[in-house]
Amino acid sequence: MNKEKSFEDAMLELESIVKKIENEETPLEEILELYERGSELSAYCQNILTKTQEKLEIIQKQAENTEK
C-alpha cells in the first residue's frame, strides 16, 4: 500500500471489498482485482495488529518490572 491508511479505514475498505465479491453480479475480472486488493489490505491490517501486540507486550513487561 503506497499511502499510509489507518487500520479502521483499511478494515472499512476490506468490508466493502467482501460485499462486492459476494455480489453475484460482480464480473469475474473485477472479483480477481478486488481479491488482490483485499489480500493486500488483509496483510496490512495483520501487520498493524502484530506491531500493536508487540508494543503491548513491551508495555506489559515494563509494568511488571516496575512493580518489582
Steps between C-alpha positions, in 0.01 A plus 500: 500500500651827391320736732480451876144407585358466846410152619135602518500636143669186371241283675214705353645461152548129559135464609391684186709267285346193664150630425592561135654154466190340652277684251409250231493774236866597542699394191772239548784734396388756756478229765862407431609864533297539818645179640853625436425832668331319787807282549719811517269661753481183706880479519519871586249461784673186628830689507344781703350248744832320538685826571233605747521168682880531522466851646245378755729217607786749551275728705380205708856384568601853599204520736591166656861612549385823664285307748799300625 
